[in-house]
Amino acid sequence: MKRRIGPLSPPRRRLLQGVLATGVLLGVHPLGRLAGAAVREETPVLEGREFDLVVAESPVNLTGTPGRATTINGVLPAPTLRWREGDTVTIRVTNRLQEPTSIHWHGILLPHSMDGVPGSSFDNIAAGTTFTYQFTVRQSGTYWYHSHSGMQEQTGMYGAIVIEPAAGEAIHAERDQVVLLSDWTDEDPLRVLAKLKVDSDYYNMNRPTLLDFLRDARREGLAEALDTRQMWNEMRMNPTDLADVSAQTLTYLMNGQPATANWTTLFRPGETVRLRFINGAANTFYDVRIPGLELTVIAADGQNVKPVGVDEFRFGPGETYDVLVRPAPGAYTIFAQSMDRSGFARGTLTSEAGLPAAVPAVDAPQWLSMTDMMGDMAEPETPVRHARTEYGPSTDMRVDTPRTNLDDPGVGLRDNGRRVLTYADLVTLGGSIDRREPERDMELHLTGNMERYTWSIDGVEFADSTPIHFHYGERLRVIYHNDTMMTHPMHLHGLWCELENEEGEFQVRKHTVNVQPAQRVSFLVTADAPGRWAWHCHLMFHMDSGMFREVVVA
């Protein structure tokens, strides 16, 4: 008999509400206070066509330090919403904060007035008011929702969306489980950003040391080691700058639980388990594996792909992957380490409550390479054109020889002895949704100045930018050119991005695309959704610091 996580029965729902209320009264994170139990209640699930969501502040304690979270219906993460393709959903959002709020339905195709981006598609949800979202669900798969106001996404306002296909699931699994990864800081996010503005390496726990220099001198010779250090210093960059924010301030969460709480989910021997991984972090790339189990990736960003077996995958904020696992009786650790290797989130998949599973050691951090800094360093067939705006104070680096490969798993995952997923492995079933050739090309350079901690597109921060215009109905090619040494998860609202391989052939359909350092990535888009849409890096501090544009489709 097929089993899945569905709506709570009335007695179980009342019990959970009582547990949550008790947690709020005690000033403790309502789910985290059950950390001593082997198996806990799941995140609440709401299913149907009509939903009532209440945004408010709730007391939490995820680290031993009491804090305040921005929550929906009093829980962190927010309730999982289950919809059905073809249904019209009505979602009433009541704001009980002392400030405006919003909800963006990430990856969902809908009218721009329902997209939930303040200042672009609508005018916020004012304190003390209710806004009603209503739209028809035109897709299926795994998605998520989060605030697009201030720093509320970082402070807890995010949840999962699972949409059942109108024709039913084509892939059989006896158990269906959301695994929502996120990050938490006890600091005020605005204070974190202020520290980065003063010193972009403030939270870097892996800065090169004297011992590193002596090791390099022994291995490479003193002159080469000095030249390397001088090169990095002249560029005002750091070879270990893999993440702006690390475990020095962040606590990594799995379904709202820190690693010490060991979030746990059960399976029955013989079951196929579908795990719906969502990266709802504000600032963290996660590398995910389950030692002892093959992960069969079956969907990317909600879209079914040709199944591919891997040991590990990396995904950035905004991305989702569905995987199938077929565990034998026993316990397995779901292990998600941060890209900078400063910490991890983890949980347990087990056939028996209380059965322990070994937790692997965090991998050693890798330094950025010359490939990450300069690209493939081959003479380009045609010179790379940089906009004149890229030569201002918002840009401290430009790449003239970008690489175009999609088969690189990225720094920290290269040659690690495991099969690691890359975009080159992903093939969306059914092919492209629009077989037309593009009518025009558009190139966007992802730019930044690490010393000033400013992020931009074509050297222009959002405050100084003008909208990008797509002609309604046109098919165009967009080219990302990453002139920085950081990976950017670029999210285009309201439209699908259809990645091309190096030969210009359709590869995979996504709504959020990771662009690695010194990499050039292209995709086709059909401008079939009129209105005003947001387009930005999904690293929250990058978006807030200027890597954001508005797209007008008309």
C-alpha positions as CSV (number, residue, x, y, z in Angstrom):
1,M,0.0,0.0,0.0
2,K,1.4,3.4,-1.0
3,R,2.2,5.7,2.0
4,R,3.1,9.3,2.0
5,I,3.1,12.2,4.3
6,G,-0.3,13.8,4.0
7,P,-2.6,15.9,6.0
8,L,-2.6,15.3,9.7
9,S,-5.6,13.6,11.2
10,P,-7.7,15.9,13.5
11,P,-6.5,14.2,16.8
12,R,-2.8,14.2,15.6
13,R,-3.2,17.8,14.4
14,R,-4.6,18.9,17.8
15,L,-1.8,17.1,19.6
16,L,0.8,18.8,17.4
17,Q,-0.8,22.2,17.9
18,G,-0.6,21.6,21.7
19,V,3.1,20.7,21.4
20,L,3.8,23.8,19.3
21,A,1.9,26.1,21.7
22,T,3.8,24.6,24.7
23,G,7.1,25.4,22.8
24,V,6.0,29.0,22.3
25,L,5.1,29.4,25.9
26,L,8.5,28.1,27.0
27,G,10.4,30.3,24.6
28,V,11.9,27.2,22.9
29,H,11.8,26.3,19.3
30,P,8.6,24.1,19.2
31,L,10.1,21.3,17.2
32,G,13.7,21.6,18.5
33,R,12.5,21.0,22.1
34,L,11.8,17.4,21.1
35,A,15.5,16.8,20.2
36,G,15.9,14.0,22.7
37,A,13.3,11.8,20.9
38,A,14.5,9.4,18.2
39,V,11.5,10.2,15.9
40,R,9.7,13.5,16.0
41,E,6.5,15.0,14.6
42,E,6.9,16.2,11.0
43,T,6.5,19.8,9.8
44,P,2.7,20.4,9.6
45,V,1.2,19.7,6.2
46,L,-1.7,21.6,4.8
47,E,-3.5,20.2,1.8
48,G,-6.4,21.3,-0.4
49,R,-7.4,24.4,-2.4
50,E,-7.8,27.0,0.4
51,F,-5.2,28.0,3.0
52,D,-4.8,30.4,5.8
53,L,-1.3,31.5,6.7
54,V,-0.4,33.8,9.6
55,V,3.0,35.6,9.7
56,A,4.2,36.5,13.1
57,E,7.2,36.5,15.4
58,S,7.9,33.4,17.5
59,P,10.5,32.7,20.2
60,V,13.1,30.1,19.2
61,N,16.2,28.5,20.7
62,L,18.2,26.5,18.1
63,T,21.7,27.1,19.5
64,G,21.3,27.5,23.3
65,T,20.7,31.2,22.8
66,P,17.1,32.4,22.8
67,G,16.0,34.3,19.8
68,R,13.1,35.5,17.6
69,A,12.1,33.9,14.3
70,T,9.7,35.1,11.6
71,T,7.3,32.2,11.3
72,I,4.2,31.1,9.4
73,N,1.5,29.5,11.6
74,G,4.0,29.5,14.5
75,V,6.4,27.0,13.1
76,L,9.9,26.9,11.5
77,P,10.0,25.8,8.8
78,A,6.6,27.0,7.6
79,P,3.9,24.3,6.9
80,T,4.4,22.2,3.9
81,L,1.7,23.0,1.3
82,R,0.3,20.2,-0.9
83,W,-1.5,21.3,-4.1
84,R,-2.8,19.4,-7.1
85,E,-2.0,20.4,-10.7
86,G,-5.0,22.1,-12.3
87,D,-6.5,23.3,-9.1
88,T,-7.1,27.0,-8.4
89,V,-5.6,27.7,-4.9
90,T,-6.6,30.5,-2.6
91,I,-4.1,31.5,0.1
92,R,-5.0,34.2,2.7
93,V,-1.9,35.6,4.3
94,T,-2.4,37.6,7.5
95,N,0.5,39.8,8.7
96,R,0.9,40.0,12.5
97,L,4.3,41.5,12.4
98,Q,5.1,45.2,13.1
99,E,6.5,45.5,9.6
100,P,5.5,44.7,6.0
101,T,5.9,41.1,4.7
102,S,5.3,39.1,1.5
103,I,5.4,35.5,0.2
104,H,7.0,34.6,-3.1
105,W,6.0,31.2,-4.6
106,H,9.5,30.1,-5.8
107,G,9.4,28.5,-9.3
108,I,5.6,28.7,-9.6
109,L,4.2,29.9,-12.9
110,L,1.5,32.5,-12.1
111,P,0.3,36.0,-12.9
112,H,3.0,38.6,-12.0
113,S,0.6,40.3,-9.5
114,M,0.6,37.0,-7.5
115,D,4.4,36.6,-7.5
116,G,4.9,38.4,-4.2
117,V,7.9,40.7,-4.8
118,P,7.4,44.1,-3.1
119,G,8.0,47.0,-5.3
120,S,7.8,44.9,-8.5
121,S,4.7,42.7,-8.6
122,F,2.8,44.1,-5.6
123,D,2.9,46.5,-2.7
124,N,3.8,44.3,0.3
125,I,1.4,43.0,2.9
126,A,1.2,45.8,5.4
127,A,1.2,45.1,9.2
128,G,-2.2,44.1,10.5
129,T,-3.6,43.3,7.0
130,T,-4.5,40.2,5.0
131,F,-3.6,39.7,1.3
132,T,-5.2,36.9,-0.7
133,Y,-3.2,35.1,-3.3
134,Q,-5.2,33.2,-5.9
135,F,-3.9,31.4,-9.0
136,T,-4.3,28.2,-11.0
137,V,-1.6,25.6,-10.5
138,R,0.0,24.9,-13.9
139,Q,2.7,22.4,-13.0
140,S,3.7,19.6,-10.6
141,G,6.8,18.7,-8.6
142,T,8.8,20.1,-5.6
143,Y,9.0,23.8,-5.0
144,W,9.0,26.2,-2.0
145,Y,7.9,29.5,-0.7
146,H,9.5,32.3,1.3
147,S,9.4,35.9,2.2
148,H,10.8,38.5,-0.3
149,S,10.7,41.3,2.3
150,G,13.8,42.5,4.2
151,M,15.7,39.7,5.9
152,Q,12.7,37.6,6.8
153,E,13.8,34.6,4.7
154,Q,17.0,34.4,6.8
155,T,15.0,34.6,10.1
156,G,12.8,31.6,9.4
157,M,10.1,32.5,6.8
158,Y,10.2,29.6,4.3
159,G,8.4,26.3,3.6
160,A,8.0,23.5,1.1
161,I,5.4,23.1,-1.7
162,V,4.6,19.6,-3.1
163,I,2.3,19.6,-6.2
164,E,0.7,16.3,-7.3
165,P,0.5,15.8,-11.1
166,A,-3.1,15.8,-12.4
167,A,-2.5,12.3,-13.8
168,G,-0.9,11.0,-10.7
169,E,2.8,10.3,-10.0
170,A,4.5,8.5,-12.8
171,I,7.3,7.3,-10.5
172,H,6.4,4.8,-7.8
173,A,7.6,5.3,-4.2
174,E,6.1,3.9,-1.0
175,R,7.3,6.8,1.1
176,D,7.5,10.5,0.2
177,Q,9.5,12.9,2.4
178,V,10.5,16.6,2.2
179,V,14.1,17.4,3.3
180,L,14.3,21.2,3.6
181,L,17.7,22.6,4.3
182,S,18.2,26.1,5.6
183,D,20.6,28.2,7.7
184,W,20.1,30.2,10.9
185,T,22.0,33.0,12.7
186,D,21.5,34.3,16.2
187,E,22.9,37.6,14.9
188,D,20.7,40.3,13.4
189,P,21.2,39.7,9.6
190,L,21.7,43.4,9.1
191,R,24.6,43.3,11.5
192,V,26.0,40.3,9.6
193,L,25.8,42.3,6.4
194,A,27.4,45.3,8.0
195,K,30.4,43.2,9.1
196,L,30.8,41.9,5.5
197,K,30.8,45.5,4.3
198,V,33.7,46.2,6.6
199,D,35.6,42.9,5.9
200,S,34.2,40.5,3.4
201,D,36.4,37.7,5.0
202,Y,35.0,38.4,8.4
203,Y,33.3,34.9,8.7
204,N,36.0,33.0,6.7
205,M,37.2,30.2,8.9
206,N,39.7,28.9,6.4
207,R,41.9,31.9,5.6
208,P,45.5,31.0,4.4
209,T,47.9,30.8,7.3
210,L,51.7,30.9,7.8
211,L,51.6,27.1,8.0
212,D,49.8,26.9,4.6
213,F,52.6,29.1,3.1
214,L,55.4,27.0,4.6
215,R,53.7,23.9,3.2
216,D,53.4,25.4,-0.2
217,A,57.0,26.6,-0.1
218,R,58.2,23.0,0.6
219,R,56.0,21.6,-2.1
220,E,56.3,24.2,-4.8
221,G,59.5,26.1,-3.9
222,L,59.8,29.5,-2.1
223,A,59.7,31.7,-5.2
224,E,56.5,30.1,-6.6
225,A,54.8,30.2,-3.2
226,L,55.6,33.9,-2.9
227,D,54.4,34.6,-6.4
228,T,51.1,32.9,-5.7
229,R,50.5,34.9,-2.5
230,Q,51.4,38.1,-4.3
231,M,48.9,37.3,-7.1
232,W,46.1,36.8,-4.6
233,N,47.0,39.9,-2.7
234,E,47.1,42.0,-5.8
235,M,43.6,40.8,-6.7
236,R,42.5,41.5,-3.2
237,M,41.0,38.0,-3.2
238,N,41.3,34.9,-1.1
239,P,41.7,31.4,-2.5
240,T,39.5,30.0,0.4
241,D,36.7,32.5,-0.1
242,L,34.1,29.9,-0.8
243,A,31.2,31.4,1.2
244,D,30.6,34.8,2.6
245,V,28.9,33.5,5.7
246,S,30.1,30.4,7.6
247,A,29.5,28.3,10.6
248,Q,31.2,31.0,12.6
249,T,27.7,32.6,12.7
250,L,25.4,30.1,10.9
251,T,23.7,27.0,12.3
252,Y,22.8,24.6,9.5
253,L,19.3,23.1,9.7
254,M,17.5,20.1,8.3
255,N,13.7,20.5,8.5
256,G,14.2,23.1,11.1
257,Q,16.5,21.0,13.3
258,P,20.3,21.6,14.0
259,A,22.6,18.7,13.5
260,T,22.7,18.1,17.3
261,A,18.9,17.4,17.2
262,N,19.3,14.7,14.5
263,W,16.1,15.0,12.6
264,T,14.9,11.5,11.9
265,T,12.5,9.8,9.5
266,L,11.4,6.2,9.4
267,F,11.0,3.8,6.5
268,R,9.9,0.1,6.3
269,P,12.3,-2.5,4.8
270,G,11.7,-2.9,1.1
271,E,10.2,0.5,0.6
272,T,11.4,2.9,-2.1
273,V,11.7,6.3,-0.5
274,R,11.4,9.6,-2.4
275,L,13.3,12.4,-0.8
276,R,12.4,15.9,-2.0
277,F,15.4,18.1,-1.2
278,I,14.9,21.8,-1.1
279,N,17.7,24.4,-0.5
280,G,15.8,27.1,1.5
281,A,19.0,28.5,2.9
282,A,19.7,32.3,2.7
283,N,23.4,32.0,2.1
284,T,24.6,28.3,2.0
285,F,25.4,25.9,-0.8
286,Y,25.0,22.3,0.4
287,D,26.8,19.1,-0.8
288,V,24.4,16.2,0.0
289,R,25.0,12.5,0.3
290,I,23.7,9.5,2.2
291,P,26.7,7.2,2.8
292,G,25.8,3.6,1.9
293,L,23.0,4.6,-0.5
294,E,22.9,5.4,-4.2
295,L,20.8,8.6,-4.9
296,T,18.8,8.3,-8.1
297,V,18.0,11.8,-9.2
298,I,14.6,12.0,-10.8
299,A,13.7,15.7,-10.8
300,A,15.4,19.0,-10.8
301,D,13.6,22.2,-9.9
302,G,10.3,20.3,-10.0
303,Q,10.8,19.0,-13.6
304,N,11.2,15.3,-14.2
305,V,14.6,14.3,-15.6
306,K,16.1,11.1,-17.0
307,P,17.0,9.1,-13.8
308,V,20.7,9.3,-13.0
309,G,22.5,7.5,-10.2
310,V,25.0,9.5,-8.1
311,D,26.6,9.5,-4.7
312,E,26.4,13.2,-4.1
313,F,25.0,16.4,-5.4
314,R,25.6,20.1,-4.8
315,F,22.7,22.6,-4.8
316,G,22.4,26.3,-4.1
317,P,19.8,28.4,-2.5
318,G,16.6,28.1,-4.5
319,E,17.2,24.8,-6.1
320,T,15.3,21.5,-5.5
321,Y,16.2,17.9,-6.3
322,D,14.0,14.8,-6.0
323,V,15.9,11.5,-5.4
324,L,14.9,7.9,-4.9
325,V,16.7,5.7,-2.4
326,R,16.1,2.0,-1.7
327,P,17.6,1.4,1.7
328,A,18.1,-2.0,3.3
329,P,17.1,-2.4,6.9
330,G,19.3,-0.2,9.1
331,A,20.1,3.5,9.7
332,Y,21.6,6.0,7.3
333,T,22.9,9.5,7.8
334,I,21.5,12.2,5.4
335,F,24.6,14.4,5.3
336,A,24.7,18.0,3.9
337,Q,28.0,19.8,4.4
338,S,28.4,23.4,3.5
339,M,30.5,24.2,0.5
340,D,33.1,26.0,2.6
341,R,33.3,22.9,4.9
342,S,32.8,24.9,8.0
343,G,29.8,22.8,9.1
344,F,26.9,20.6,8.2
345,A,23.3,19.7,8.6
346,R,22.3,16.1,9.1
347,G,19.4,13.7,9.8
348,T,18.8,10.0,10.0
349,L,16.8,7.7,7.7
350,T,16.1,4.6,9.7
351,S,14.1,1.4,9.7
352,E,14.1,1.3,13.5
353,A,13.5,4.2,15.9
354,G,16.6,4.8,18.0
355,L,19.0,3.0,15.7
356,P,22.2,5.1,15.3
357,A,24.0,5.9,12.0
358,A,27.6,7.0,11.7
359,V,28.1,10.7,10.8
360,P,31.0,11.2,8.3
361,A,33.7,13.7,8.9
362,V,33.5,17.0,7.0
363,D,35.7,17.0,3.9
364,A,38.8,19.2,4.0
365,P,38.2,22.5,2.2
366,Q,39.7,22.9,-1.2
367,W,41.3,26.2,-2.4
368,L,40.0,27.9,-5.5
369,S,42.1,27.0,-8.6
370,M,43.4,29.0,-11.5
371,T,40.4,27.6,-13.4
372,D,38.1,29.2,-10.9
373,M,40.0,32.5,-11.2
374,M,40.6,32.8,-15.0
375,G,38.5,30.2,-16.7
376,D,40.1,27.8,-19.3
377,M,42.8,30.4,-20.1
378,A,42.6,29.5,-23.8
379,E,42.6,32.2,-26.4
380,P,38.9,32.9,-27.1
381,E,37.7,32.6,-30.7
382,T,36.0,36.0,-30.3
383,P,37.1,38.6,-27.7
384,V,34.9,38.8,-24.6
385,R,33.0,42.0,-24.5
386,H,32.7,43.8,-21.2
387,A,30.2,46.6,-20.7
388,R,31.8,49.9,-20.0
389,T,30.0,49.9,-16.7
390,E,32.1,47.0,-15.6
391,Y,35.1,49.3,-15.1
392,G,33.7,51.2,-12.1
393,P,33.9,50.8,-8.3
394,S,31.4,47.9,-8.3
395,T,33.8,45.6,-10.2
396,D,37.2,44.4,-9.1
397,M,37.7,41.5,-11.5
398,R,36.9,40.6,-15.1
399,V,37.3,37.2,-16.8
400,D,38.4,37.2,-20.4
401,T,38.6,33.4,-21.0
402,P,35.5,31.9,-19.4
403,R,34.9,28.2,-19.4
404,T,31.7,26.7,-20.8
405,N,31.7,23.2,-19.4
406,L,28.7,21.9,-17.5
407,D,30.4,18.7,-16.3
408,D,32.4,20.4,-13.5
409,P,31.0,19.6,-10.0
410,G,32.8,22.6,-8.6
411,V,35.5,23.4,-6.1
412,G,35.5,20.9,-3.2
413,L,33.9,18.1,-5.2
414,R,36.4,17.5,-7.9
415,D,38.1,14.1,-7.8
416,N,36.8,13.3,-4.4
417,G,36.3,9.6,-5.2
418,R,32.5,9.9,-5.3
419,R,30.1,10.2,-8.2
420,V,29.0,13.8,-8.1
421,L,26.0,15.2,-10.1
422,T,26.7,17.9,-12.6
423,Y,24.4,19.9,-14.9
424,A,25.8,17.8,-17.8
425,D,24.1,14.7,-16.2
426,L,20.6,16.3,-16.1
427,V,18.3,15.8,-19.1
428,T,14.7,17.0,-18.7
429,L,12.1,14.5,-19.9
430,G,10.1,15.6,-22.9
431,G,12.7,18.0,-24.2
432,S,12.2,21.7,-24.7
433,I,8.9,23.4,-24.3
434,D,9.6,25.7,-27.3
435,R,11.5,24.4,-30.3
436,R,12.0,27.8,-31.9
437,E,15.4,29.2,-32.5
438,P,16.2,32.3,-30.4
439,E,15.5,35.7,-32.1
440,R,18.3,37.4,-30.2
441,D,21.0,37.0,-27.6
442,M,21.4,38.8,-24.3
443,E,24.6,38.6,-22.2
444,L,24.7,39.5,-18.5
445,H,28.0,39.7,-16.6
446,L,27.8,38.8,-12.9
447,T,30.1,41.2,-11.2
448,G,31.3,42.3,-7.7
449,N,33.9,44.0,-5.6
450,M,34.9,41.8,-2.7
451,E,36.8,44.5,-0.9
452,R,33.7,46.8,-0.8
453,Y,31.3,43.8,-0.7
454,T,29.1,45.1,-3.5
455,W,27.4,42.8,-6.0
456,S,26.1,43.8,-9.4
457,I,25.2,42.8,-12.9
458,D,27.3,44.4,-15.7
459,G,29.0,46.4,-12.9
460,V,25.7,48.2,-12.0
461,E,24.0,47.7,-8.7
462,F,20.3,47.4,-8.6
463,A,19.7,50.9,-7.2
464,D,21.4,52.4,-10.2
465,S,19.9,50.0,-12.8
466,T,17.1,50.2,-15.3
467,P,14.7,47.3,-16.2
468,I,15.6,44.6,-18.7
469,H,13.0,44.3,-21.4
470,F,11.7,41.1,-23.0
471,H,9.3,41.2,-25.9
472,Y,6.1,39.2,-25.1
473,G,6.2,35.9,-27.0
474,E,9.8,36.1,-28.1
475,R,12.3,33.3,-27.8
476,L,15.8,34.6,-26.7
477,R,19.1,33.3,-25.5
478,V,20.5,34.6,-22.2
479,I,24.2,34.2,-21.5
480,Y,25.5,34.4,-17.9
481,H,29.2,35.4,-17.7
482,N,30.6,35.1,-14.2
483,D,33.4,37.6,-13.7
484,T,33.7,36.7,-10.0
485,M,35.2,33.9,-8.0
486,M,32.0,32.9,-6.3
487,T,29.2,30.7,-7.4
488,H,25.9,32.5,-8.0
489,P,22.5,30.8,-7.9
490,M,20.6,33.0,-10.4
491,H,16.8,32.9,-10.2
492,L,14.5,34.2,-12.9
493,H,10.9,34.7,-11.6
494,G,7.9,33.6,-13.7
495,L,9.8,32.0,-16.6
496,W,11.7,28.8,-17.3
497,C,15.4,28.7,-18.1
498,E,16.3,25.9,-20.6
499,L,20.0,25.3,-20.3
500,E,22.1,24.5,-23.4
501,N,25.1,22.3,-23.5
502,E,28.4,23.4,-25.2
503,E,27.0,22.3,-28.6
504,G,23.9,24.5,-28.2
505,E,21.6,21.5,-27.6
506,F,18.8,21.5,-24.9
507,Q,20.0,20.1,-21.6
508,V,17.7,20.8,-18.6
509,R,14.9,23.1,-17.6
510,K,15.4,25.1,-14.4
511,H,14.2,28.2,-12.5
512,T,17.5,28.6,-10.6
513,V,20.9,28.2,-12.3
514,N,24.2,28.0,-10.5
515,V,26.9,29.8,-12.4
516,Q,30.4,28.8,-11.2
517,P,33.4,31.1,-11.0
518,A,34.8,32.2,-14.4
519,Q,32.0,30.2,-16.1
520,R,29.9,31.1,-19.1
521,V,26.4,29.5,-19.1
522,S,23.6,30.0,-21.7
523,F,20.0,29.1,-21.7
524,L,16.9,29.8,-23.8
525,V,13.8,31.5,-22.4
526,T,10.3,32.1,-23.9
527,A,8.9,35.4,-22.7
528,D,5.3,34.0,-22.3
529,A,4.4,35.7,-19.0
530,P,3.6,39.4,-19.3
531,G,4.4,41.7,-16.4
532,R,7.2,42.7,-14.1
533,W,9.5,40.0,-12.8
534,A,12.5,39.8,-10.4
535,W,15.8,38.4,-11.5
536,H,18.5,38.0,-8.9
537,C,21.2,36.0,-7.2
538,H,19.6,33.8,-4.5
539,L,22.4,34.4,-2.0
540,M,20.4,36.8,0.1
541,F,23.3,39.2,0.9
542,H,24.4,39.3,-2.8
543,M,20.8,40.1,-3.8
544,D,20.5,42.8,-1.1
545,S,23.9,44.2,-2.1
546,G,22.9,44.8,-5.7
547,M,22.9,41.6,-7.8
548,F,19.2,42.1,-8.8
549,R,17.3,43.3,-11.8
550,E,13.7,43.8,-12.8
551,V,12.5,42.2,-16.1
552,V,9.6,43.7,-17.9
553,V,7.8,41.4,-20.3
554,A,5.5,43.4,-22.7
